[in-house]
């Protein structure tokens, strides 16, 4: 199985790895380890380079993480040098942490569960179980988000045995538990003093890195399903 280096070090910008499989039909290679995030949990995959050849897609398939290339493929057994598009990755880390701040504030103050979400570079949306969502409440939420950013909370990542992880109250904030039944370890992300939940994505180390959060839209997606749209600025 490909070792996902980003799970333990989100700030790793480059790495060396061995090619363990080649798919010539799709112009893709699998590596024994990678710092490229393969996408998931609403966070897009990373882009970058392998041996200066552009990586345009990364995805987990089975036990491997595959990297689609825009040029010549290395051979199975070759050592390659991987390098992330760090500017894009760091912006996605800021974005993902911003949405955990949103999730933490909404859960703490309004006890609303997440029903869905998606993000892109410095923007995205998250849906919650709100019966009503009016302009005054949205403005209140935005103000609270930026208070938490300025509070400079440290962000901690841990990988715990499944039984220990599921003893944490409210570990799953989504309406549907998306964790596979057979997993033996659970990765948790904690925004100190605000939010603690299971998560597989990449995050900044402190909320001050996020930048200013702005609620740019909100809408009803059903009787008790309301969408909040965010943008993040420097």
Secondary structure, DSSP 8 states (H G I E B T S, - for coil): --EEGGGT-TT--EEEEEEEEEETTTTEEEESEESS---BTTB----EEETTEEEEEEEEETTEEEEEESS----TT-EEEEEE-HHHHHHHHHHHHHHHHHHHHHHHHH---EEEEEEETTEEEEEE--S---HHHHHHHHHHHHHHHHTT-BEEEEEEEHHHHTTSTT---BSS--S-TT-SEEEEEEETTTEEEE--S---SBGGGT-EEEEEEEEESSTT-EEEEEEEE-
